[in-house]
Amino acid sequence: MSKHYTTDEKVLLDWITSKISHPDEMPAITPALAIILGRTDVAIRHQIEDRKKSQGFSGWIFPN
């Protein structure tokens, strides 16, 4: 069952997305953020990727 993101989580994800300039930065950020938010690393990466795509950035596929 999926857990919906709270308003505070969405604000945090929006802010973090604005600070990331390259997908290579993700391995340093997403594990800690996943623990803090009680989510999986993949879920956080997906949220940030979706936000980047909605801002017009294409090719935001994160390295594993």
OpenMM code with the backbone's topology and positions (N, CA, C; nanometers):
from openmm import Vec3, app, unit

residues = "MET SER LYS HIS TYR THR THR ASP GLU LYS VAL LEU LEU ASP TRP ILE THR SER LYS ILE SER HIS PRO ASP GLU MET PRO ALA ILE THR PRO ALA LEU ALA ILE ILE LEU GLY ARG THR ASP VAL ALA ILE ARG HIS GLN ILE GLU ASP ARG LYS LYS SER GLN GLY PHE SER GLY TRP ILE PHE PRO ASN".split()
positions = [
    Vec3(0.0845, -0.1177, 0.0000),
    Vec3(0.0000, 0.0000, 0.0000),
    Vec3(0.0892, 0.1242, 0.0000),
    Vec3(0.0606, 0.2155, -0.0871),
    Vec3(0.1432, 0.3354, -0.0952),
    Vec3(0.1019, 0.4372, 0.0107),
    Vec3(0.1998, 0.5095, 0.0561),
    Vec3(0.1782, 0.6125, 0.1570),
    Vec3(0.1838, 0.7475, 0.0865),
    Vec3(0.0825, 0.8270, 0.1035),
    Vec3(0.0798, 0.9574, 0.0384),
    Vec3(0.1793, 1.0521, 0.1049),
    Vec3(0.2326, 1.1411, 0.0254),
    Vec3(0.3274, 1.2392, 0.0772),
    Vec3(0.2514, 1.3530, 0.1449),
    Vec3(0.3000, 1.3932, 0.2618),
    Vec3(0.2376, 1.5043, 0.3332),
    Vec3(0.2768, 1.6354, 0.2659),
    Vec3(0.2082, 1.7413, 0.3026),
    Vec3(0.2413, 1.8725, 0.2491),
    Vec3(0.3855, 1.9095, 0.2836),
    Vec3(0.4279, 1.8820, 0.4056),
    Vec3(0.5656, 1.9124, 0.4455),
    Vec3(0.6676, 1.8324, 0.3647),
    Vec3(0.6374, 1.7052, 0.3388),
    Vec3(0.7281, 1.6232, 0.2585),
    Vec3(0.7380, 1.6763, 0.1161),
    Vec3(0.6263, 1.7188, 0.0613),
    Vec3(0.6257, 1.7751, -0.0743),
    Vec3(0.7090, 1.9031, -0.0807),
    Vec3(0.6952, 1.9870, 0.0198),
    Vec3(0.7730, 2.1111, 0.0242),
    Vec3(0.9226, 2.0789, 0.0318),
    Vec3(0.9590, 1.9834, 0.1160),
    Vec3(1.0985, 1.9421, 0.1292),
    Vec3(1.1514, 1.8852, -0.0022),
    Vec3(1.0748, 1.7994, -0.0669),
    Vec3(1.1170, 1.7419, -0.1941),
    Vec3(1.1301, 1.8491, -0.3023),
    Vec3(1.0394, 1.9448, -0.3043),
    Vec3(1.0499, 2.0559, -0.3998),
    Vec3(1.1774, 2.1360, -0.3763),
    Vec3(1.2073, 2.1636, -0.2503),
    Vec3(1.3268, 2.2415, -0.2166),
    Vec3(1.4537, 2.1654, -0.2550),
    Vec3(1.4592, 2.0388, -0.2199),
    Vec3(1.5777, 1.9580, -0.2528),
    Vec3(1.5933, 1.9466, -0.4035),
    Vec3(1.4837, 1.9299, -0.4736),
    Vec3(1.4894, 1.9222, -0.6195),
    Vec3(1.5498, 2.0493, -0.6777),
    Vec3(1.5193, 2.1628, -0.6194),
    Vec3(1.5733, 2.2893, -0.6703),
    Vec3(1.7238, 2.3018, -0.6457),
    Vec3(1.7770, 2.2259, -0.5516),
    Vec3(1.9194, 2.2336, -0.5183),
    Vec3(2.0049, 2.1349, -0.5979),
    Vec3(1.9424, 2.0341, -0.6567),
    Vec3(2.0162, 1.9316, -0.7298),
    Vec3(2.0356, 1.9785, -0.8731),
    Vec3(2.1599, 1.9792, -0.9177),
    Vec3(2.1871, 2.0261, -1.0530),
    Vec3(2.2253, 1.9137, -1.1487),
    Vec3(2.2564, 1.7960, -1.0957),
    Vec3(2.2975, 1.6849, -1.1818),
    Vec3(2.2590, 1.5523, -1.1164),
    Vec3(2.2170, 1.4539, -1.1969),
    Vec3(2.1774, 1.3251, -1.1403),
    Vec3(2.2868, 1.2560, -1.0585),
    Vec3(2.4121, 1.2848, -1.0869),
    Vec3(2.5211, 1.2220, -1.0119),
    Vec3(2.5229, 1.2618, -0.8644),
    Vec3(2.4498, 1.3652, -0.8281),
    Vec3(2.4431, 1.4087, -0.6886),
    Vec3(2.3478, 1.3211, -0.6056),
    Vec3(2.2658, 1.2447, -0.6727),
    Vec3(2.1629, 1.1685, -0.6035),
    Vec3(2.2147, 1.0666, -0.5033),
    Vec3(2.3196, 0.9889, -0.5336),
    Vec3(2.3638, 0.8887, -0.4354),
    Vec3(2.4061, 0.9475, -0.3009),
    Vec3(2.4437, 1.0733, -0.2991),
    Vec3(2.4828, 1.1372, -0.1743),
    Vec3(2.3626, 1.1902, -0.0960),
    Vec3(2.2489, 1.2036, -0.1615),
    Vec3(2.1341, 1.2695, -0.1001),
    Vec3(2.0201, 1.1732, -0.0674),
    Vec3(1.9846, 1.0891, -0.1626),
    Vec3(1.8617, 1.0102, -0.1467),
    Vec3(1.8635, 0.9081, -0.0336),
    Vec3(1.9751, 0.8412, -0.0018),
    Vec3(1.9671, 0.7439, 0.1086),
    Vec3(1.9284, 0.8077, 0.2424),
    Vec3(1.9898, 0.9192, 0.2750),
    Vec3(1.9582, 0.9859, 0.4017),
    Vec3(1.8155, 1.0404, 0.4007),
    Vec3(1.7759, 1.0987, 0.2888),
    Vec3(1.6408, 1.1527, 0.2788),
    Vec3(1.5366, 1.0414, 0.2895),
    Vec3(1.5657, 0.9273, 0.2309),
    Vec3(1.4740, 0.8132, 0.2398),
    Vec3(1.4561, 0.7686, 0.3846),
    Vec3(1.5643, 0.7650, 0.4589),
    Vec3(1.5560, 0.7259, 0.6003),
    Vec3(1.4747, 0.8287, 0.6791),
    Vec3(1.5024, 0.9551, 0.6578),
    Vec3(1.4327, 1.0625, 0.7300),
    Vec3(1.2820, 1.0586, 0.7030),
    Vec3(1.2453, 1.0362, 0.5758),
    Vec3(1.1038, 1.0381, 0.5384),
    Vec3(1.0358, 0.9013, 0.5514),
    Vec3(1.1133, 0.7997, 0.5857),
    Vec3(1.0555, 0.6663, 0.5979),
    Vec3(1.0108, 0.6090, 0.4653),
    Vec3(1.0858, 0.6390, 0.3622),
    Vec3(1.0564, 0.5926, 0.2253),
    Vec3(1.1734, 0.5107, 0.1738),
    Vec3(1.1579, 0.4550, 0.0559),
    Vec3(1.2704, 0.3866, -0.0064),
    Vec3(1.3515, 0.4855, -0.0881),
    Vec3(1.4755, 0.4503, -0.1110),
    Vec3(1.5631, 0.5327, -0.1935),
    Vec3(1.5028, 0.5496, -0.3330),
    Vec3(1.4476, 0.4428, -0.3863),
    Vec3(1.3875, 0.4466, -0.5202),
    Vec3(1.2689, 0.5426, -0.5237),
    Vec3(1.1889, 0.5433, -0.4193),
    Vec3(1.0732, 0.6333, -0.4148),
    Vec3(1.1168, 0.7793, -0.4145),
    Vec3(1.2207, 0.8105, -0.3397),
    Vec3(1.2714, 0.9480, -0.3346),
    Vec3(1.3285, 0.9879, -0.4696),
    Vec3(1.4070, 0.8994, -0.5294),
    Vec3(1.4637, 0.9278, -0.6623),
    Vec3(1.3528, 0.9532, -0.7633),
    Vec3(1.2481, 0.8719, -0.7567),
    Vec3(1.1364, 0.8867, -0.8498),
    Vec3(1.0670, 1.0226, -0.8308),
    Vec3(1.0458, 1.0617, -0.7063),
    Vec3(0.9820, 1.1898, -0.6788),
    Vec3(1.0643, 1.3065, -0.7331),
    Vec3(1.1945, 1.3016, -0.7111),
    Vec3(1.2813, 1.4094, -0.7582),
    Vec3(1.2880, 1.4096, -0.9105),
    Vec3(1.2972, 1.2911, -0.9689),
    Vec3(1.3000, 1.2823, -1.1151),
    Vec3(1.1718, 1.3398, -1.1748),
    Vec3(1.0573, 1.3065, -1.1181),
    Vec3(0.9301, 1.3608, -1.1677),
    Vec3(0.9265, 1.5129, -1.1575),
    Vec3(0.9784, 1.5663, -1.0481),
    Vec3(0.9808, 1.7112, -1.0312),
    Vec3(1.0729, 1.7773, -1.1338),
    Vec3(1.1883, 1.7173, -1.1590),
    Vec3(1.2802, 1.7716, -1.2590),
    Vec3(1.2172, 1.7686, -1.3976),
    Vec3(1.1521, 1.6587, -1.4307),
    Vec3(1.0865, 1.6474, -1.5610),
    Vec3(0.9762, 1.7514, -1.5757),
    Vec3(0.9003, 1.7763, -1.4692),
    Vec3(0.7924, 1.8749, -1.4765),
    Vec3(0.8468, 2.0174, -1.4913),
    Vec3(0.9731, 2.0369, -1.4551),
    Vec3(1.0384, 2.1665, -1.4718),
    Vec3(1.1022, 2.1802, -1.6101),
    Vec3(1.0891, 2.0760, -1.6923),
    Vec3(1.1405, 2.0827, -1.8280),
    Vec3(1.2770, 2.0205, -1.8485),
    Vec3(1.3326, 1.9586, -1.7441),
    Vec3(1.4619, 1.8922, -1.7576),
    Vec3(1.4373, 1.7529, -1.8141),
    Vec3(1.4993, 1.7228, -1.9268),
    Vec3(1.4835, 1.5896, -1.9829),
    Vec3(1.6091, 1.5075, -1.9541),
    Vec3(1.5948, 1.3774, -1.9616),
    Vec3(1.7088, 1.2905, -1.9405),
    Vec3(1.7491, 1.2741, -1.7967),
    Vec3(1.6579, 1.3015, -1.7044),
    Vec3(1.6915, 1.2868, -1.5627),
    Vec3(1.6684, 1.1444, -1.5172),
    Vec3(1.7542, 1.0550, -1.5640),
    Vec3(1.7518, 0.9162, -1.5202),
    Vec3(1.8702, 0.8991, -1.4265),
    Vec3(1.8437, 0.8598, -1.3050),
    Vec3(1.9473, 0.8557, -1.2045),
    Vec3(2.0305, 0.7295, -1.2127),
    Vec3(2.1604, 0.7430, -1.1908),
    Vec3(2.2452, 0.6238, -1.1868),
    Vec3(2.2133, 0.5426, -1.0622),
    Vec3(2.2323, 0.4127, -1.0704),
    Vec3(2.2072, 0.3262, -0.9534),
    Vec3(2.3263, 0.3263, -0.8621),
] * unit.nanometer
topology = app.Topology()
chain = topology.addChain("A")
for resn in residues:
    res = topology.addResidue(resn, chain)
    for name in ("N", "CA", "C"):
        topology.addAtom(name, app.Element.getBySymbol(name[0]), res)
